[in-house]
């Protein structure tokens, strides 16, 4: 989860840099900034899917069922937001100005969902520890 949060912060930083240089065309944009942002995005999608798998396998192994805490719906919300954000990022173009707005909105909601999943996940992990 810590790596996912770090990825989210790095995405926010690189995305803010992209937005700032887009609003100020006279500003220099480092050549690899967009590629770095996309790379971090691919990384966070992969991390979230790995965490989903670990969470499901671990919970089923420990409890034999899912849904014993609020962490499941929060985690599924994070997965949905990450995947939808990645999809909206792939739609961004001059012909589709709505995609950038949707991408930014989804990432704001993702920050809140990550915070909720982090808190609830900490509570779940405390049940595993002796």
Secondary structure, DSSP 4 states (H G I P E B T S, - for coil): -HHHHHHHHHHHHHHHHHHHHHH-TTS---TTHHHHHHHHHHHHHHHHHHHHHHHHHHHHHHHSSS-SSTHHHHHHHHHHHHHHHHHHHHH-BTTBHHHHHHHHHHHHHHHHHHHHHHHHHHHHHHHH--
